[in-house]
Amino acid sequence: MTAYGRRPAELPLVREDEVWRCPATGAVYEEFEDTIREVRGA
């Protein structure tokens, strides 16, 4: 499943190098222009 859109407020994403990671689920997100998309799910 790929999620597109602005950073979900309910997800406490942590910046790691060039990506964002959700510690709760392990999903990895990357910034693309003005949105954040999930690149690797839990």
N, CA, C and O atoms as a CHARMM CRD file, in Angstrom:
* protein
*
  168
    1    1 MET  N      0.84500  -1.18500   0.00000 PROA 1      0.00000
    2    1 MET  CA     0.00000   0.00000   0.00000 PROA 1      0.00000
    3    1 MET  C      0.88600   1.24300   0.00000 PROA 1      0.00000
    4    1 MET  O      1.83000   1.34800   0.78400 PROA 1      0.00000
    5    2 THR  N      0.57500   2.16000  -0.87200 PROA 2      0.00000
    6    2 THR  CA     1.34400   3.39500  -0.93800 PROA 2      0.00000
    7    2 THR  C      0.44700   4.55700  -0.57000 PROA 2      0.00000
    8    2 THR  O     -0.63700   4.72300  -1.12900 PROA 2      0.00000
    9    3 ALA  N      0.90200   5.34900   0.36200 PROA 3      0.00000
   10    3 ALA  CA     0.12100   6.49700   0.80700 PROA 3      0.00000
   11    3 ALA  C      0.72700   7.76800   0.23100 PROA 3      0.00000
   12    3 ALA  O      1.94000   7.97000   0.28700 PROA 3      0.00000
   13    4 TYR  N     -0.11200   8.60600  -0.31300 PROA 4      0.00000
   14    4 TYR  CA     0.34200   9.88200  -0.83800 PROA 4      0.00000
   15    4 TYR  C     -0.32900  10.99500  -0.05500 PROA 4      0.00000
   16    4 TYR  O     -1.43100  10.81500   0.46300 PROA 4      0.00000
   17    5 GLY  N      0.31100  12.11600   0.03300 PROA 5      0.00000
   18    5 GLY  CA    -0.28500  13.25500   0.71200 PROA 5      0.00000
   19    5 GLY  C      0.68500  13.89900   1.66500 PROA 5      0.00000
   20    5 GLY  O      1.84000  13.48900   1.77600 PROA 5      0.00000
   21    6 ARG  N      0.20700  14.90500   2.34500 PROA 6      0.00000
   22    6 ARG  CA     1.05800  15.58600   3.30400 PROA 6      0.00000
   23    6 ARG  C      1.31600  14.67100   4.49400 PROA 6      0.00000
   24    6 ARG  O      0.62000  13.67500   4.69100 PROA 6      0.00000
   25    7 ARG  N      2.30400  15.01600   5.26500 PROA 7      0.00000
   26    7 ARG  CA     2.67200  14.19500   6.42500 PROA 7      0.00000
   27    7 ARG  C      1.47300  13.98300   7.33400 PROA 7      0.00000
   28    7 ARG  O      0.89700  14.95200   7.82800 PROA 7      0.00000
   29    8 PRO  N      1.08900  12.74200   7.56200 PROA 8      0.00000
   30    8 PRO  CA    -0.04300  12.47300   8.45300 PROA 8      0.00000
   31    8 PRO  C      0.27200  12.92600   9.88000 PROA 8      0.00000
   32    8 PRO  O      1.27300  12.51200  10.46500 PROA 8      0.00000
   33    9 ALA  N     -0.56300  13.74900  10.41300 PROA 9      0.00000
   34    9 ALA  CA    -0.32100  14.31600  11.74300 PROA 9      0.00000
   35    9 ALA  C     -0.32900  13.23500  12.82200 PROA 9      0.00000
   36    9 ALA  O      0.32400  13.38500  13.85500 PROA 9      0.00000
   37   10 GLU  N     -1.05600  12.15800  12.59000 PROA 10     0.00000
   38   10 GLU  CA    -1.15600  11.11600  13.61100 PROA 10     0.00000
   39   10 GLU  C      0.07200  10.20800  13.65700 PROA 10     0.00000
   40   10 GLU  O      0.22000   9.41200  14.58400 PROA 10     0.00000
   41   11 LEU  N      0.95400  10.32300  12.66000 PROA 11     0.00000
   42   11 LEU  CA     2.15600   9.50300  12.65300 PROA 11     0.00000
   43   11 LEU  C      3.34700  10.29000  13.17900 PROA 11     0.00000
   44   11 LEU  O      3.68600  11.34300  12.63800 PROA 11     0.00000
   45   12 PRO  N      3.98100   9.78600  14.22800 PROA 12     0.00000
   46   12 PRO  CA     5.15800  10.46900  14.78300 PROA 12     0.00000
   47   12 PRO  C      6.40600  10.10800  13.98400 PROA 12     0.00000
   48   12 PRO  O      7.21700   9.28700  14.41200 PROA 12     0.00000
   49   13 LEU  N      6.54700  10.73300  12.81600 PROA 13     0.00000
   50   13 LEU  CA     7.66700  10.38800  11.94600 PROA 13     0.00000
   51   13 LEU  C      8.96800  10.99500  12.45700 PROA 13     0.00000
   52   13 LEU  O      9.00000  12.12600  12.94300 PROA 13     0.00000
   53   14 VAL  N     10.03100  10.22100  12.33600 PROA 14     0.00000
   54   14 VAL  CA    11.35400  10.63000  12.78800 PROA 14     0.00000
   55   14 VAL  C     12.25900  10.73900  11.56900 PROA 14     0.00000
   56   14 VAL  O     12.30100   9.83400  10.73500 PROA 14     0.00000
   57   15 ARG  N     12.97800  11.84500  11.47000 PROA 15     0.00000
   58   15 ARG  CA    13.88000  12.06100  10.33100 PROA 15     0.00000
   59   15 ARG  C     15.12200  11.18800  10.48500 PROA 15     0.00000
   60   15 ARG  O     15.79500  11.22300  11.51500 PROA 15     0.00000
   61   16 GLU  N     15.41900  10.40000   9.44200 PROA 16     0.00000
   62   16 GLU  CA    16.62600   9.56300   9.42500 PROA 16     0.00000
   63   16 GLU  C     17.28900   9.73800   8.07000 PROA 16     0.00000
   64   16 GLU  O     16.74500   9.32000   7.04800 PROA 16     0.00000
   65   17 ASP  N     18.45500  10.34900   8.06100 PROA 17     0.00000
   66   17 ASP  CA    19.17900  10.59300   6.81300 PROA 17     0.00000
   67   17 ASP  C     18.26900  11.32200   5.82100 PROA 17     0.00000
   68   17 ASP  O     17.87400  12.46200   6.06600 PROA 17     0.00000
   69   18 GLU  N     17.93900  10.67800   4.71700 PROA 18     0.00000
   70   18 GLU  CA    17.13200  11.33100   3.67900 PROA 18     0.00000
   71   18 GLU  C     15.66900  10.89600   3.70700 PROA 18     0.00000
   72   18 GLU  O     14.90200  11.26300   2.81700 PROA 18     0.00000
   73   19 VAL  N     15.27500  10.12400   4.71200 PROA 19     0.00000
   74   19 VAL  CA    13.90300   9.62200   4.76300 PROA 19     0.00000
   75   19 VAL  C     13.27700   9.89700   6.12100 PROA 19     0.00000
   76   19 VAL  O     13.95400  10.32500   7.05500 PROA 19     0.00000
   77   20 TRP  N     11.98600   9.64800   6.21900 PROA 20     0.00000
   78   20 TRP  CA    11.24900   9.71200   7.47700 PROA 20     0.00000
   79   20 TRP  C     10.87300   8.29200   7.84700 PROA 20     0.00000
   80   20 TRP  O     10.52000   7.49900   6.97400 PROA 20     0.00000
   81   21 ARG  N     10.94300   7.95800   9.13200 PROA 21     0.00000
   82   21 ARG  CA    10.56200   6.62200   9.59100 PROA 21     0.00000
   83   21 ARG  C      9.51900   6.75700  10.69600 PROA 21     0.00000
   84   21 ARG  O      9.60200   7.64900  11.54000 PROA 21     0.00000
   85   22 CYS  N      8.54600   5.86500  10.67800 PROA 22     0.00000
   86   22 CYS  CA     7.54900   5.80900  11.74200 PROA 22     0.00000
   87   22 CYS  C      7.99400   4.73200  12.72200 PROA 22     0.00000
   88   22 CYS  O      7.93100   3.54500  12.40100 PROA 22     0.00000
   89   23 PRO  N      8.44800   5.12800  13.92500 PROA 23     0.00000
   90   23 PRO  CA     8.93200   4.13800  14.89200 PROA 23     0.00000
   91   23 PRO  C      7.86700   3.11200  15.29000 PROA 23     0.00000
   92   23 PRO  O      8.19700   1.96600  15.59300 PROA 23     0.00000
   93   24 ALA  N      6.61000   3.51000  15.29100 PROA 24     0.00000
   94   24 ALA  CA     5.54200   2.61200  15.72900 PROA 24     0.00000
   95   24 ALA  C      5.32000   1.46200  14.74600 PROA 24     0.00000
   96   24 ALA  O      5.08400   0.32800  15.16300 PROA 24     0.00000
   97   25 THR  N      5.39500   1.74700  13.44300 PROA 25     0.00000
   98   25 THR  CA     5.09600   0.72300  12.44600 PROA 25     0.00000
   99   25 THR  C      6.31800   0.26700  11.66500 PROA 25     0.00000
  100   25 THR  O      6.30300  -0.81000  11.06900 PROA 25     0.00000
  101   26 GLY  N      7.37100   1.06700  11.66000 PROA 26     0.00000
  102   26 GLY  CA     8.55700   0.73300  10.88100 PROA 26     0.00000
  103   26 GLY  C      8.46700   1.15500   9.43400 PROA 26     0.00000
  104   26 GLY  O      9.39100   0.91000   8.65800 PROA 26     0.00000
  105   27 ALA  N      7.36100   1.79100   9.05500 PROA 27     0.00000
  106   27 ALA  CA     7.19700   2.24600   7.67500 PROA 27     0.00000
  107   27 ALA  C      8.17500   3.37700   7.38600 PROA 27     0.00000
  108   27 ALA  O      8.50900   4.17400   8.26300 PROA 27     0.00000
  109   28 VAL  N      8.62600   3.42800   6.13900 PROA 28     0.00000
  110   28 VAL  CA     9.57800   4.45300   5.72700 PROA 28     0.00000
  111   28 VAL  C      8.91400   5.35000   4.69200 PROA 28     0.00000
  112   28 VAL  O      8.25700   4.87300   3.76700 PROA 28     0.00000
  113   29 TYR  N      9.09500   6.64400   4.86300 PROA 29     0.00000
  114   29 TYR  CA     8.49500   7.63100   3.96600 PROA 29     0.00000
  115   29 TYR  C      9.58800   8.51600   3.40300 PROA 29     0.00000
  116   29 TYR  O     10.61700   8.72600   4.04500 PROA 29     0.00000
  117   30 GLU  N      9.36400   9.04200   2.18900 PROA 30     0.00000
  118   30 GLU  CA    10.30300   9.99300   1.62700 PROA 30     0.00000
  119   30 GLU  C      9.54500  11.22500   1.15900 PROA 30     0.00000
  120   30 GLU  O      8.36700  11.15400   0.80700 PROA 30     0.00000
  121   31 GLU  N     10.24000  12.34800   1.16200 PROA 31     0.00000
  122   31 GLU  CA     9.63500  13.58700   0.69700 PROA 31     0.00000
  123   31 GLU  C      9.72500  13.65100  -0.81400 PROA 31     0.00000
  124   31 GLU  O     10.76000  13.32500  -1.39500 PROA 31     0.00000
  125   32 PHE  N      8.65200  14.06600  -1.44400 PROA 32     0.00000
  126   32 PHE  CA     8.62800  14.25300  -2.88500 PROA 32     0.00000
  127   32 PHE  C      7.90400  15.55300  -3.14900 PROA 32     0.00000
  128   32 PHE  O      6.68900  15.64200  -2.96700 PROA 32     0.00000
  129   33 GLU  N      8.63700  16.55600  -3.57500 PROA 33     0.00000
  130   33 GLU  CA     8.11000  17.90000  -3.74700 PROA 33     0.00000
  131   33 GLU  C      7.48800  18.34500  -2.42100 PROA 33     0.00000
  132   33 GLU  O      8.20400  18.46000  -1.42600 PROA 33     0.00000
  133   34 ASP  N      6.18800  18.59500  -2.37900 PROA 34     0.00000
  134   34 ASP  CA     5.59400  19.08000  -1.12700 PROA 34     0.00000
  135   34 ASP  C      4.77300  18.00500  -0.42200 PROA 34     0.00000
  136   34 ASP  O      3.92900  18.31400   0.42000 PROA 34     0.00000
  137   35 THR  N      5.02100  16.74000  -0.76600 PROA 35     0.00000
  138   35 THR  CA     4.27400  15.66100  -0.13400 PROA 35     0.00000
  139   35 THR  C      5.24600  14.64300   0.46300 PROA 35     0.00000
  140   35 THR  O      6.44700  14.67400   0.19400 PROA 35     0.00000
  141   36 ILE  N      4.71100  13.76100   1.26000 PROA 36     0.00000
  142   36 ILE  CA     5.49000  12.65100   1.81000 PROA 36     0.00000
  143   36 ILE  C      4.78600  11.37400   1.38500 PROA 36     0.00000
  144   36 ILE  O      3.57000  11.25000   1.54000 PROA 36     0.00000
  145   37 ARG  N      5.54300  10.42300   0.85100 PROA 37     0.00000
  146   37 ARG  CA     4.92900   9.17500   0.40300 PROA 37     0.00000
  147   37 ARG  C      5.60500   7.99000   1.07000 PROA 37     0.00000
  148   37 ARG  O      6.79300   8.02100   1.39000 PROA 37     0.00000
  149   38 GLU  N      4.81700   6.94900   1.26900 PROA 38     0.00000
  150   38 GLU  CA     5.34600   5.73500   1.89000 PROA 38     0.00000
  151   38 GLU  C      6.12000   4.95000   0.84100 PROA 38     0.00000
  152   38 GLU  O      5.59500   4.65900  -0.23400 PROA 38     0.00000
  153   39 VAL  N      7.35200   4.61000   1.14600 PROA 39     0.00000
  154   39 VAL  CA     8.16500   3.86200   0.19100 PROA 39     0.00000
  155   39 VAL  C      8.38700   2.42200   0.63000 PROA 39     0.00000
  156   39 VAL  O      8.68600   1.56200  -0.19800 PROA 39     0.00000
  157   40 ARG  N      8.24300   2.15200   1.92500 PROA 40     0.00000
  158   40 ARG  CA     8.39400   0.78800   2.42300 PROA 40     0.00000
  159   40 ARG  C      7.51500   0.63600   3.65000 PROA 40     0.00000
  160   40 ARG  O      7.74800   1.27000   4.67900 PROA 40     0.00000
  161   41 GLY  N      6.51100  -0.20300   3.53100 PROA 41     0.00000
  162   41 GLY  CA     5.58700  -0.39000   4.64200 PROA 41     0.00000
  163   41 GLY  C      6.16200  -1.25100   5.73800 PROA 41     0.00000
  164   41 GLY  O      7.27800  -1.76100   5.64300 PROA 41     0.00000
  165   42 ALA  N      5.37600  -1.39700   6.77200 PROA 42     0.00000
  166   42 ALA  CA     5.80600  -2.18400   7.93700 PROA 42     0.00000
  167   42 ALA  C      5.85600  -3.65500   7.59900 PROA 42     0.00000
  168   42 ALA  O      6.19500  -4.47300   8.45400 PROA 42     0.00000
